């Protein structure tokens, strides 16, 4: 009688283990088949962003142009962005309310212009292209990639990590030249309005009326 009871218990344990394995496999299969989020779901979550950037440009033959830009960016939705380049030289770009200011620290000069972001990767961050969204392209190296090829043959690629943070932007021009922007050390804390502070005596060149 005791032997019979032990056999029943062993059989029950095997049955439960088998069910657990099947459940695990089914769960993994369901998760694997879940479609990635659409691009606007990801980009619309970016209401406040601070990150370090590294920008590298390449020629069409993949040769490095030898100029690596480094610094930190800040973005506050819907239309404020501050790009503070610290290497190899210091330059600050402020984009806000339809205008942009470019402050060259070494030249002690600020150039002010109207924004023209429609053919740049920033156009989606600022919500300029609601009808033309990049589509999911592939998943690799723990990133989901989205791509759009415009009518003028410009190619935009965006990479998001598993935390759904924007980590990479790649822009390819009509001649095959590429610009890679890698973002790191993200901080999504709320930001105050972004401003550009310059010392007294800095020249301001205003092209907004042209």
C-alpha positions, 0 to 999 in steps of 0.5 A, a space after each residue: 500500500 505504501 509503495 503504491 502511494 509513493 508511485 502515485 506521488 512520483 507520477 503526480 510530481 512528474 505530471 506537475 513538472 511537465 505542465 510547468 515546462 509546457 506553461 513556460 514554453 507557451 509563455 515564451 512563445 507568446 512573448 516572442 510573438 508580441 509585436 514591437 510598439 509602434 514608433 509614435 508610442 515610443 517617441 511620445 513617451 519622451 516628454 523630458 530627456 537629458 543624455 550624453 551624446 557622441 556624434 560620428 560622421 562617415 563618408 559613403 565608403 564608411 571612412 570615418 571623417 575623423 570628427 567626433 562631437 561630444 556633449 550633453 543634450 536636453 529636451 523638453 516637449 513639445 519644442 525645446 532642445 538644448 545641444 551643448 557640445 563640449 568636444 572638440 570645441 564648445 558650442 551651444 544650440 538652443 531650439 525653442 518656439 520655432 527659432 534656434 540660436 547657435 552660440 559659438 563660445 570661441 568666436 563669442 558669437 550667437 546666430 539666430 535663425 528660424 527653425 527648419 527641422 522637417 528633414 532632420 531626425 528631430 522632426 519626429 521628436 518635435 512632432 512635425 511628421 505625424 503622418 510619416 512614421 518610421 516602421 519597425 525594421 529589426 531587433 539586434 543587440 538588445 535594441 529595436 530599430 525603426 527606419 524611414 526612407 523619405 521621398 527624397 531618399 534620406 534614410 532615418 534610423 532610430 534605436 531603442 533599448 529594452 527600457 524603451 529609451 532612445 539610444 541611437 539615431 542614424 541619418 543617411 544623406 542622398 550621397 550615402 554619408 552617415 551621421 551616427 548619434 549615440 545617447 547614454 546616461 539618460 535622465 528623464 527628470 522634469 526640466 524647467 524651460 531651456 535658456 541660453 545664457 551668454 556673457 556681456 559683449 557677445 555678438 548676435 546675428 539675427 537672420 529671422 527676418 530673411 
